[in-house]
Amino acid sequence: MLSGTRRVEAKTDSVEKGIELGALAEMRPVVMACAAAGLGLLPGPLSTGIGVQVQQPLARVIEGGMITSPLAILFLLPLLASFLLQAK
């Protein structure tokens, strides 16, 4: 994500434009990777078979991470980058 931001920033010579265009360019790969992993692991937290008491708590945590990771990567990371890159 940040390498894409740096690439665009080098072309445009603007930190704000680099963060905006870099985040837009990396949005599809981030969302697709988390959606594929989340959908692939979805049977884990929804299962009701024998032995599910051991695996279901971890599966729920992983599914929660697959939901919150794109939000953190696409919204919080550019916000933090704008503060940190402006400070230089």
Sequence and secondary structure as in RCSB ss.txt:
>XXXX:A:sequence
MLSGTRRVEAKTDSVEKGIELGALAEMRPVVMACAAAGLGLLPGPLSTGIGVQVQQPLARVIEGGMITSPLAILF
LLPLLASFLLQAK
>XXXX:A:secstr
 HHHHHHHHHHH  HHHHHHHHHHHHHHHHHHHHHHHHHHTTHHHH  STTHHHHHHHHHHHHHHHHHHHHIIII
IHHHHHHHHHH  
